[in-house]
Amino acid sequence: MRLAFFLPLIILAGCSQPPSAVDLKAALPAPTARASTQGTAVASLARCQKANWRATGYRHGLSGYPLSALKQVSAACEGTGVKIDRLAYSTGRLEGLTLFCSTESGYRRAKAGEPIDNPCPPTLAKEYEAGYARGLAER
């Protein structure tokens, strides 16, 4: 019964998958000279200006990142003057979590020996936890 409710959402999430995200987590090497500091700031500004916030959130949700991952994204754009679209990020993250927070995902993570790390909203958390418990039992 629950699958019948979530199946359209899963299909829509797949159909509405945004274009690939800009990887804001990829750290640039630490600057060693003043010139490289300016280059780093320019690169960071460019990344933040071109970022697709919904796609970034989608990928974070699909990977099961906690909401605190947004703090890392914010830190990457801090000082650039670029405003992060938190609504777009949150919308994309929820779309990704809809796929991540499944019984199958919990099962696969447990079988692989990964920690439970449950960032799922309450409406999806039980399914994820049930799959995780089954995966642990079969491990």
N, C-alpha and C positions, 0 to 999 in steps of 0.2 A: 504494500500500500504506500509506504513512504517513497519507494523507488518511483512509483507512478507520479508522485507529487514533484520529486526532484528531477526526473528525467527531462522535462521541458527546460528547466533551468540549466541543466548540464549542457543540453544541446544548444541553448541560446548562448551560454558562456563560450562554447566552442566556436559558434558562428560569429560572435561579437568580439572574438579575440583581437585586441588592438595590435597595431604593428609592433615590431620588436622594440624593446626598451633600451634606453640609454643606460649603460652600466655605470652608475654613479659610485658604486662601491669599489671599483677598481682604483686602487690608490696609485697616485703618481709617485715616482721616486722622490725622496726628500731633496729639496734644492740644496745645492752646495755653493752657489754663488748668487749674487744679486740678479744677474741676468736670467738665471734659471728660475728664480723666484717670480720674476715678471712673466716668464713663459708658462709657469705652472698656473698663475692666476688667470692668464688668458685662456688656457686650456680648460680650466675649471668653469670659467664664465661661459665659454662656448658650449660645454656639456650641459650646463644648467639651463641655458637659453633654449637648447634644442631638445631638452628632455620631454619625453612623452610620459606624463605622470601616471596616466591610467595604465599604460603598458608596464611601467616600473612596478606599480602596485600589483598588477596581475601576476607578474613573474614572482614577486615576493610571496603572494598568497599561494600560488601554485607550488612553491618550494616550502611552504609551511613556516615562513619567517614570522616572528612575532611582530606586533604593531610597533615595537620599539625600533624596528629596522628603519622606520621613517626618521628617527633621530639621526641615524647615520647619513641618510640622504640629505637631511637638513644641514648637517655639519659639512657635507661636501659642497653645498651651495652657499654656506655662510660667508658673508662678506662680498658676494657677487652682486647683490641687489636684486637677484631674481627671486620672485615670489613662487613658492612651491604651491601647486594646486592640490591641496590636501583632500578636497572632495573627489577629484579625479583619481588620486592615489588610492583613497579608501574604497571607491567604487571598484577599481581594478583589483584591489587586494581581495575584496569580498567575492568577486567572480572567481579568482584563483583558488580561494579557500573552499568554495563550493565543490571544486574538483579534488582538492587535497584532503578535505575532511570526509573521506569516504571509508567504508569498512575495508575496502580493498587496499587503500593507501595505508591505513593503520596496520593491517596484516603484513604488508610488504615491509614496512619499516621495522616491525618487531622481528620478523624473520631475518632481516639484515642486521639485527643487533643495534639498531639506532635507538636513541632515547625517545620516550613518548612525546616530549615537547608538543603539547596540544594547544595550538593557537586558535582552535576552532570555536566558532560562536556556539552558545548553548544548544541551539537547535540542531547542530550537526555533531557536537562533541560526543554524544553517546554512541553513534555509529562508528566513529573513528576509534573510540576506546574499546568497543566490542571487537573490532577487527584486530586491534593491537593485542588485546588479551588472547584472542585465538592464535595469533602469530606467536606469542610468547609460549603458549601451551604446546605448540607444535615444534618449537625450536629445539 
